[in-house]
Amino acid sequence: MRCGSWIRGWQIGLGLWALVAASQASAGAQDLWPQWRGPEGTGIVAASQFPSEWSNEKNVLFRVPLPGPAGSTPVIAGEKIFLTTAAGDDLHLMCFSTSGQELWNRKVATGNQTARVDEGNSASPSPITDGRHVWAMFGDGSLVCFTVDGQEVWRRALQEDYGKFEIQFGMTSTPVMHDGVLYLQLIHGEWNHDPSVGVLAALDAATGEQKWQVTRTTDAISENKHSYASPVIYDDGTYQYMICHGADYVTGHDLATGREVWRCGGLNPKANYNEYLRFVASPAVGPGLIVVPTAKGGPVVAIRPGGEGDITNSEYIAWTADRVTPDVPSPVVTQDFVYLCRENGIVVCLDAKTGEVLYNERTNGHNHRASPVLSGDRWLITSRQGVITVLQTGADFKVLSQNAMGEPVAASPVIMGDRVYIRSFDALYAIGAK
């Protein structure tokens, strides 16, 4: 692609993305955080007046104890908060009011499994809501739909429908919903050379009925067959994809049929193959750009939409940034910048158009499992040790505060109005100015 064509394509993509985002924002309620990555599935929310400084006592509007730990992010519809949790051996979907009262609690399944000591369990996938219903998937394969008042609508057993989960640390992928359809990414498989190692499926969100199912093939081996990432939807008004990440590749699929439209490899080069490079961080989307992380100090790859077939090393690769990938937290992409939080507490800001590293700085030495969220001129990263760092957006590195909760946290924060909701292993917090 010639430079002039690329610039015109970028400008058109920006315009289409702005129109789609504006349409979605006007159609959606301001008090809806429908799924893990927020209102637009990007980790970005409108500017908020939440305080920049807090603790487990300062600026705490409420703290509600929970029956067990989980890394899943709460979702919010109006004055109701929904979250999944383990409670001993049981798996629950719970509802709280935004004033901190428990409204209902439903046991969905039994058979919780803990992975990597306590970093993950069968309540790792986050719920989804549209303000009328709430959907929740668990690591045992239970997928349920409830009304927001706690009445069960339907359920499916995914391991019965799509085969036994063969994945070392449990199925943690969160479904994504788009235009009334739930999209599932179940990438797993035995440690052998069988290329059929994953199922993608689309279900009618209202009924649970399958719309399509496809097998995702790969030549990945060993642990690399196991993906802990979640699918992402890219929709700029011209191109629409279900983006799936794992087993050495990122792929873009037609939303109506599941057909693979494009595939990008080179994320785990064969010349220096790492048999333990499983993907955990999910891709992120922004204006005219799909940003793909890898793992273990590998590259970050930025893809332009519009490609067909194998796009590895093609003109649809906008840029590659070496040795800066986050291993677990997903990126955040704006029109100008790409923000990365690496697992070791180092944050990286890239130029969204060129991939140039604008800064690469350490915030603290903690482990970071949650994905960043961005609101206005601030973005938040969350450490496993329960410290939430607030940084200023832009090309310059600036830490505004570091806020210790005193409890382990693996869930991403939720920003709503003038509040931040934080789900620790022990409790649900609402943070706001008193």
Secondary structure, DSSP 8 states (H G I E B T S, - for coil): --HHHHHHHHHHHHHHHHHHHHHHHHHS-TTEE-STTTTTTSSEE------S---SSTTEEEEEE-SS------EEETTEEEEEEEETTEEEEEEEETTS-EEEEEEEEE----BTTTTB-TT-S--EE-SSEEEEE-TTSEEEEEETTS-EEEEEEHHHHH-----TT------EEETTEEEEEEE---SSS-SEEEEEEEEETTT--EEEEEEEE----GGGG------EEEE-SS-EEEEEEETTEEEEE-TTT--EEEEE--SS-GGG--TT----S--EEETTEEEE--STT--EEEE-TT--EE-TTSTTEEEEETT---SSS--EE-SSEEEEE-TTSEEEEEETTT--EEEEEE--SS---S--EEETTEEEEE-TTSEEEEEE-SSS--EEEEEE-SS---S--EEETTEEEEE-SSEEEEE---
